[in-house]
Amino acid sequence: DAMGELEAHGPEPIVDLCHFGLPDWLGSFQNPDLCRALTEFAGAFARRYPWVRFYTPVNEMYVCARMSALDGLWNEQHRDERSFVNAAFNLASANVAMTDAILAVRRDAIFINSESSEFFQSCCPDPDIGAVAAFENERRFLPLALLYRRDVPPRMLDYLREHGRERDYRRFLERKVPDRSVLGVDYYEWNEKLVDSDGRKRALGELFGWYVIASQYWERYRRPMMHTETNRIDASDASRWLWRQWHNVQLLRHAGVPLIGFTWYSLTDQVDWGDALKWPNGKVDPSGLFDLNRDPRPVGLAYKHLIDMHRDQTEYRECPA
């Protein structure tokens, strides 16, 4: 019913097919059958809704792999490097195969590949701590490197060899990346992290900001971009945060980066979202444009004002065929 309403009345959706979770029968992101199952799902969805053009096959592959297989918080709740690598490769393989399945139904489909804009900063000039930060700043790019067919640096290649994945990595490099691929870069105040003297990573707050970090993703991948997620859980400060992000977007556009969208997450308030869904507390996080009674929050009115100001702009240019 919801898809029928969207088809009839809009807005045109970007359909997100895998967002951090799986049906119970698939078990976890360690399952090698993940790619086959999600590919079948994506193809069936595209055939059922042939009018849908915009897709995010797999959302935030790095975050999903990290939270599920390295930080032990979601899904399989593993805490080891090999599990992280397995999850990252399974997610990237699924993303690639899902993309191909959708293109087999709709050749002009456009893919918004959203990822979290992570950044790690060393707390001090200690070379060991600096090495931890440098490795994490390479690790954050691994799933996108597989998806967009990019060479990884020597340290990351050694890491893949260590976990028996160099051959799989080479296979990704043989793929032709679809032209209509957009890099979505999400940003929250906890995306920037400080590596402490004991090697722990802590949220740092907005040190450099979306413009600086998104520029790193642009320099590496050179794809049309979107600011695909942001919010401020403190509702009293959300409007200020919205405008700060919007000015970051404008600054990057003026620097020549092709940016085609800006998204606040989410439409309504979330439940237990601020705690990363680690515990079922039923806590309402006032992060939405609307509250759970569907009444607009001040940030919702600010977002509407932003849309009204820019609705007549027609600078969107489709990715080359």
N, C-alpha and C positions, 0 to 999 in steps of 0.2 A: 504493500500500500504506500509506504513512504517513497519508494522509487517511482511509483506511478505519479505521485504528487509532484515530485521533482521534474519528471519528464514533461508533465502538463504545464507546470507553472514556474519552474525554476526555483532557486538559482541552479546553474549548471554545476554538478558536483565534481570534486576530485575524490574518487573512490579509493579508500584505504583498505586493502584486503587483508593485511596481517599486521596487527598492532600489539606486539609484546606478548600475545597469548595464543594458545593452541587448543583445539578440542582434546578432551581427556584421552581419547583413543590413540592420539599421536604421541602422547607422553611428554616429550620435551624437545628442545632445540638440539639435543644430541642425536636425535633419531635420524638415521640416514635416509629414511623414507619421507622425510619432510619435504624435500624438493618435489618428488613425484606427486604427493598429495596436494600441495599448494598449487602446483602447475595445473592439475586437473580442475581444481577449484576455480582458478583464474580463467581458464578456458571456458568453463561452464558459465561463469558469471558474464563474460563478454558475449557469449551466445545468447544468454537470456536478456541482457540489456545492451543491445547493439548500438543504442543511441549514446551511451556513455563514451566520452572521448578522453577524459583526464583520469589518470590512475597514479596511486602510490602503491606499488605491489607489496613492498615490505617497508614499514616505517622504522626509522632510526636503528639500523642494523647494529651499529657499534654499541648503543645503549642497551639494546636487548641482549646482546651477547655478554656484555659486561655484567649487567645486573643479574642475569640468569646463571652465568657460568664462572664468573670471577669474583663477584661480590657476594654471591650466595643468597640473594634476596628474592628472586622470582623463579618460577618454573622449576627447573631441575635443582636449583639452589646449590650449585657446585662452587668450589673455591680453588680452582687450579688452572694453570696456564693451558694445558692441553684441552680442557673442556671449553675454555674461551675460544681457542683456535677452531675447534670443531664447530662450535655454534656460529662463529663468524663465517666460516666457509659454507656451512649448511644454509645460512640466511642469504648469503650472496648468491649461492647456486640457485636457490629458490627464486630470488629476485630476477635473475637472468632468465630462467626458464619460464617464469610467469609472464615476463615482458614478451618473450617470443610467442607464448600461447595467446596473449591478447592481440599482438600484431597479426597473428594468423586470422583473426576475426575482423579486426579493424586496423587497417594499414596506416591510418593517419592518427593513431592514438598518441597522446602526449603523456610523458611520464615525469612526475614530480618526485624525485628521489630525495626524501627528507632525511637529514641527519642532524645530530646535535653538534653545536659549534663548541667543542671542548677546547680548553687550553690549560696547560700546567706550567706553573711558575715556581722555580726553586726559591726556597726561603733565604738562601745564603750562598756564598761562593764556594762551599764545600763541593769538590768535584764529584763525589759519590752521589750527593743529592741532585746535583746538576745532571748526572747521567740518568737518574730515575726520571726526572722531568723530561729530558730529551727523548727517552724511550717512550714515555706515555704520549708525548706530542707526535710520535710516529705511529704508535698503536691506534690512535684515534682515526687515522686515515685508512687503516687496513681494509675494512669492508668496501669503502668507496674506491680504493685502488683496484680491488677485484672487479667491482661493477663497471668502472670507467677505463679499465685496461691501462693502468699506470704502473710503471716500474716502482718497486719499493727500494728504499736505501739499503746498503749492505747490512746494517745491524738488524733490520727487519727480515731480510732474506735469511740471515743466520737463524733467526727466531723460527721462521717457517721450516727450515731444514731440521732444526732441533725437534720439531714436532711432526716431522714426516709429511709436510705439505708443500714442498717445493714443486713437485710435479703437478699437483693440482693448481698451484699458483700459475705455472707456465701455461696451463690450458686456458685460464682466464685471459691471458695476454693474446690469445689467438682469436678472440671474439671481436666482432664488429659492433661497436656501441651504436644504438639507434640515434639518429640525428635529433629527433624530437625528445631530448632528455634535458630536464631542468634540475639543477641542484638546489634543493631546499636546505636552508641553514637555520636551525632553531637557536634561540638564545634565551636563557634565564639567568638570574643573578648568581646561581650556583654553578654555572658552566665553567667559570674560571676557578681554578683550584691551586692552592698553595701546597707544595710538597715540603712538609716539616723536616726538621733535622733527624727525626726518627723514621723518615720515609713515608709517613702517613699523608694522605691527600685530604685537604679540608677546603670547603667552599670559601672562596676569597671575596665574593661580591663583584661588583662591576668595576674592575680595575682598568682594562683597556676598552671594553665595550664591543658591541656587535660589529661596528665598522672595521676595526683592526683585525678581529678574528675572522670575520667573513672574507676579508681581503686575502687571508692566507689560503682559504679554500678556493677562492677565485684564481689565485696565482697557480695553484696546483692543478686545477681541473678545467679552467677556462670554459665553463658551461654557463648558459643563461641561468639566472639565480632567482630565488624567492627568499624572503624572510618568512619562514613557514610556521613558526610558533613563537609566542612570547606571552608573558603575563606578569602580573605582580599580585601575590596573594594578599597583600595589605591593600584592601579596597580603597582606603583613603588616599593612597599614593598611586593608584593604578593609572589615573589619567596622566599624571606627570611621566610615568614610565612609558605609556603609549606614545607620547609626543617625543620622548627621547629616542625611542626605537625608530619612529618615523623619520626623524632628522638623520639618524644613522643611515637609513635606507636612501634618503635623498642625497646624502654626501657620497655614498658609493655609486649611485647612478651618475652623479655629476663627474665622478672620476672615470666614467666610461664603461662601467660594468653593466651589462644588460640585465636589469632587474624587472621582473614582470608581476610581482605580487607581494602583499604584506598581510599577514594573518595574525589575529589575536586568538589565543587559545584559553578558554573555549567560549562557546556561545552562552552556556549557563555555568553556574557554579559547579564545582566538583566535590566529591565525597572521598575523603582519605587520600586525595591526590597529593597534597603537600607533604605527606609522609611516604610518598612513592608506593602507596598501596601495600605497605609492609604489614599493617595490622588493620583488621576490620573494626575500626573504632566508631564509624558513622559520623566522623567529624566533617562538617561542611567547610570547605575552603572557598572564600568569596572571591574567586578568580575570574568569574565569568563576565560577559557583557550584560547578562541578565542574571538575577537571582533565581532560586528554584521555584519561586512563585511566578516567574516569567516577567517580573518587573525590571525595567532597565536600571542598571547601575550608572553612576556618573561616567565611568569609562565607556559604557555602551553608548551614551549620548555623545561623548567625545569622538568615538569611532564613527558614528553616524555623521557627525560634523566633518570629519576628515574625508569620508566618502563623498559628501555633498560638495566639498571644496574641489575635489579632483575627478568627479564623475565624467566630466566632458573631455578629459585627456584621452587621446587615441594614439598613444605612443607604443602600444604593444605591437611587436613584430614577431611573427611566427618563426620558430626555428627552421632553418633551411631543410627542404625535403631531401 
